[in-house]
Amino acid sequence: SETTSSAPPTLSQRGAEESQSTWQGFTKKVRLLVPYMWPRGSVFLQMLVLFCLGLLGVERAINVFVPIYYKNIVNDLTDRKSWRTVATTVCVYVLLKFLQGGGAGASGFVSNLRSFLWIRVQQFTNRVVQVRLFAHLHSLSLRWHLGRKTGDVLRSIDRGTSSINSLLSYIVFSIFPTIADIVISIIYFITYFNAWFGLIVFVCMTLYLTLTIIITEWRTKYRRDMNLQDNNAKSKAVDSLLNFETVKYYNAESYEVGRFEGAILKYQASEWKTQASLAFLNQTQNLIIGSGLLAGSLLCAYFVTEGKFQVGDFVLFGTYIIQLYTPLNWFGTYYRMIQNSFIDMESMFQLFEEEEEVKDAVNAGNLLYQLGKIEFENVYFSYVDGKEILKDVSFTVLPGQTVALVGQSGSGKSTIIRLLFRFYDVQGGCIRIDGQDISKLKQVSLRAHIGVVPQDTVLFNDTIRDNIRYGRISASDREVEEAAVAADIHDKITTFPEGYDTQVGERGLKLSGGEKQRVAIARTILKAPQIILLDEATSALDTQTERNIQASLAKVCTNRTTVVVAHRLSTIIGADQILVVSDGRIAERGRHEELLLKGGLYADMWLKQQQVQDSDSSSDTETKDRKSEKLQPPATSAGH
């Protein structure tokens, strides 16, 4: 039989509806699964696996001897054997039943021991899969992560890891033992009874397994439709209740109730088909087992009456068949669970198959840092084929210089930063640091020399201390506090009730924008990189906070090669070189004064920002004047 469930289908299950069968690519799926079936690197766990497999063999032997000893008890009683003989046989039988449990597949001593020992193996598999996948996700490109929902990825990991454990358990401890028991029973009956009994068991079990699989596959569509209708009914109810006021505005209560009732009726129609198909499956299974038991029992009874078999043989046959029926009764359920496990594994293995976009070259070396000279030479790059973001970009940042990138939104400024940090690889041209092509360097080595302060600093849901320490995990508390002092946030932190142990909340939401940026600056100071990248680090802050933080940034960038992406031009007037990026190209380059004299794009941007700033200043002045007028005492006449 198979248990039913009205749980809504998972995303992966809905995706599987589009495929013709869950078992497509079965060989490939099993091949992907094999590495997790054997705990490499742990001799202890390998011994546990072998011991558990040995216990499986013991269980198979016990399943043969239980009916045999039951037969012996019946024969001993029929032949009026001595009490001692009968008692010995009964004790052995009870011991075997204790080891076996209520029946084959039920929880006996051996089965419970095996399950207990398997926990460590299961945990190992779970850990290895999750850690490997987590490491693989971190190796994927920024492009991949920006295009995925983190929640969906985590659900794929959760479902995938649990399904691997379930699949191994079902196959190794349910399906394989059941099939082994059937094969052993056929061999036993052919050997100790005759070929007719082996044939009866073979035909009966083959029919049972085949029809169970066929009917289970057939009724899958009803289960999926039932889950879909259940989702529809629930979504209609939720939608109606969320729009409670709208329903009232239009007196639509009866319409909503009717709509919900219609959805329930559709669900119940699908539910009826699911339950009816389940009943049909169970009746088919009962008919096959009943027919096999009837044919075998009649044949056995005939041989008993002919004096060829003993009464105990008749009992043995019936006991053995019923014993086989117990795990077979769950075969449909196991089959469906294995199907669902394969479905849930698919999305996880798809994550494993995602290619790393940015890879270290085979002979990649470490960055041999010298002075920090950065060179972009004829760089081309596009996120989407046919739409180039950077076109023939070339510039040089000399050691210790500060170069600013300015331009309209979407012109390619931040892309230059991302290419330098090697979030992406260039599609044409070359980027060098101290004469070394960064595409031929190890990513870890390259990034160890670069510090980034982004526009939107996202902090971990941890303490301020640990968020700053993220710049260098091995840093001491004293070094963390020194970095905070350099970033001008130490005094602010000490005003918090818990000081450096203050929890910043999810994504750092308990801190203001300025405080988060100062934590990011402290983190970068602690990392002590030779090259600094500032990606609009203060553009999201108000003007006053930005001015305060500029001083902290100046400390970080002193004597370091720095590339700045800036929105407010007033923050980069002291840059050694300003590059104006327009439509993916370097349109202008020079110092602040030089670019103003040119009267080009930069001069236009500067003029517009100054006009906005003057307008804001005028508005502030008028507001202050109005406030001061309201505070003036009323004029009094002098001629009183």
Order of alpha helices (4+ residues) and beta strands (2+ residues): alpha-alpha-alpha-alpha-alpha-alpha-alpha-alpha-alpha-alpha-alpha-alpha-alpha-beta-beta-beta-alpha-beta-beta-alpha-beta-alpha-alpha-alpha-alpha-beta-alpha-beta-beta-beta-alpha-alpha
